[in-house]
């Protein structure tokens, strides 16, 4: 499935006149194969061994290009670094407030909420974002272990 999405994304970029470099292809492939919502630095670190001449700026420039082409979303949650999501289907995110891990959460789209917001405020609503915060399973495990050690 990711291979088909990669081919479609490459075709979208070609139609827009974007030349496909090996680095660009690797960054795009990394994003399309990842469910982790990586930062630009995480992408850079993952690919730098295979592309020693690639800079962090190259990653950022390509992420901007992919975002403008409609291939990825940039997720900002108030911290210093954006995360990137290649899942362009409507979905929501559950975010760990301890480690920052983001997990996709499929739920029926809240289009009725958008409609109500538009009717109640007069705004022309074009999108919304739902974020759910909690503690991920790994952090729960870690916190439980720390609690056990503290009580011992």
N, C-alpha and C positions, 0 to 999 in steps of 0.2 A: 504494500500500500504506500509506504513512504517513497518508494522508487517512482511510482506513478505521480505522486504529488510533486516530487522533485522535477520530473520531466515537464509537468504542467507549469511549475514555477519558472523553470528555465525558458520555456516557450513564452510565457508572459513577459519576461525580461527582454527576450529577443525582439518581440513585437514592439516593445518600448524603445528599442535601439540600444539596449545595454549589452556590452560585450561580456562574454562569460570567461572570466579568468579562473585559473585553478584555485586561487584563494577564495574568490567569490563563490565558486561552486562548493568548496569545502565548508564555508560558513553557512551557506544555504542548506546543505545536506545535514550539517550538525543541528541546525534549528528544526528542520523537518523531522529528524529522528529523535529529538529530545522531548521528554515530557516534564523536564525539570524547570522550565522558565529561566534560562540562564541569563547572567549579566554579560556585558561585553567582555569584561575581564575573564570570566569563566570560559567563554568561547575562545578567547585569545590563548589562555593557558592550555586548553585542551588541544588546540591546533598548532601551537608554536613549535613543537618538536618536528612536525611534518613540514612546516613552513617557517624556517628560522629567519627569513628576511621579512616576514609579515610583521607589521606594527599594530599596536592597539588602535591607532588612528585608522588603519585600514579596516579593522573590524567595525569601529564606530561608523565610518563612512558607508560601509556596505549595509549595516543595519538601518541607517537612515534611508538608503536607496530602497531596500526591501520594504520598509514601512511605507514610503511614498508610493511604491508600486502595489500596495495593498496585499502583500504577501505575509506580513507579520504585524503584530500589535506590540506597542511599547506599553508596559505596565509600570506605572509609577505609584508608589504607596507612601510617599512622604519621606522616605529615606534617601540617602545620597545616590544610590545606583538604580537605574531602570533595569527591569527584567523584560525578556522578549519571549513572545508566545506565537508560534506558527499555526496554532489551532484557530482558524478564522471563523469556525462555527460559533454560534451564540452559546456561551457557557459562562459559568461563574467560577469564582476562586475561593478556596478556603486557605487562610494564611496563618501560619504558626507565629504567634507573637513572641516566642522565645528565640527561634532560629531563623525565622523569615521564610521557611520552606513554603512553596505555593503548590497546591494540588487543585487540578480541575475538578469542578463539581457540576455535573449535568442536572439541570432542573428546567422544567418548562419555562420558556421565555415569558417575562413579565410584561407583555405588551399591553395588558389591561391597565397596569400601573402607569405606563407611559401615557395611555389615553386619558386616564383620570387626571394625571398631573397636568396635561395639556388643557383639559376642560376646566380644571379648577384655577389655573394660573394664567391662561391665555398664551402661554409659551408654545412655540412650535417645537415639540420634543422630538429629537432625532436619535437619541441613544440613552442608555443608562448603564450603571455599573453597580453590581452587588458584590460586596466583600463580606466574607464571614471569617471571623478571627477566633482562634482557639489554640490549643496545644496539640501538636502533631504526635503520633504514636511514639516516635523516637524520643522526643523530649519528655513525654509522659514517663517512658521507661527510665530515662536518665534522672528525672526528678524523683521518681519512686526510689531508685537506687540511692540517691543522695540522702533522701529522707531516712531510709533504712540504715545507712552508714552513720548518720547523725544521731539516730536513736541508740546505736550500739555502744 
